[in-house]
Amino acid sequence: MKRSIEDIREALRELQANDDESEAALNELLETVSKLEDDPRADGIRIKLESAAADLKRPRKEDDDEPSGASKLLEELQEELSEWGEDHPTIVMAVSRLANALAVAGL
């Protein structure tokens, strides 16, 4: 999962779409995912993060106004994580902040 988070960070930098909010959310995710590595439900998180990273890294044409879909993937992940809110509120909030930052950036 850590690699996917770093891939998202790198893609945002390449797209010049990283800001303080997305950086803070990514840092929070990096700090908290290690707590989830052994949780059997973590596969769903890993898959969504990998998909979001791949989607952000997808080559785009200059006139491509279509959103990447990464914010939608993170919104879906946020919904999946809602059941974890009591046990892992930090990761739920970080995913929410990142999804919001991507949506604001049009990604």
Residue pairs with C-beta under 8 A, 6 or more apart in sequence:
1 33
1 36
1 37
1 42
1 45
1 46
1 49
2 30
2 33
2 34
4 46
4 49
4 50
4 52
4 53
5 26
5 29
5 30
5 33
5 49
5 53
6 30
7 53
7 54
7 56
7 57
8 26
8 49
8 52
8 53
8 56
8 70
8 98
9 18
9 22
9 23
9 26
10 57
11 53
11 56
11 57
12 18
12 22
12 56
12 105
12 107
14 57
15 56
15 105
15 107
17 102
17 105
17 107
19 101
19 105
21 97
21 100
21 101
21 104
22 97
22 98
22 101
22 102
22 105
24 97
25 94
25 95
25 97
25 98
25 101
26 94
26 98
28 90
28 91
28 93
28 94
28 97
29 91
29 94
29 95
29 98
31 90
32 88
32 90
32 91
32 94
33 42
33 45
33 91
35 88
35 91
36 42
36 45
36 88
36 91
41 84
44 77
44 80
45 77
45 80
45 81
48 73
48 74
48 76
48 77
48 80
49 77
51 73
52 70
52 73
52 74
52 77
53 70
55 68
55 69
55 70
55 73
56 68
56 70
56 107
58 68
60 68
67 106
67 107
68 102
68 107
70 102
70 107
71 99
71 100
71 102
71 103
71 107
74 95
74 98
74 99
74 102
75 99
75 103
77 95
77 99
78 92
78 95
78 96
78 99
81 88
81 91
81 92
81 95
82 92
84 91
84 92
85 92
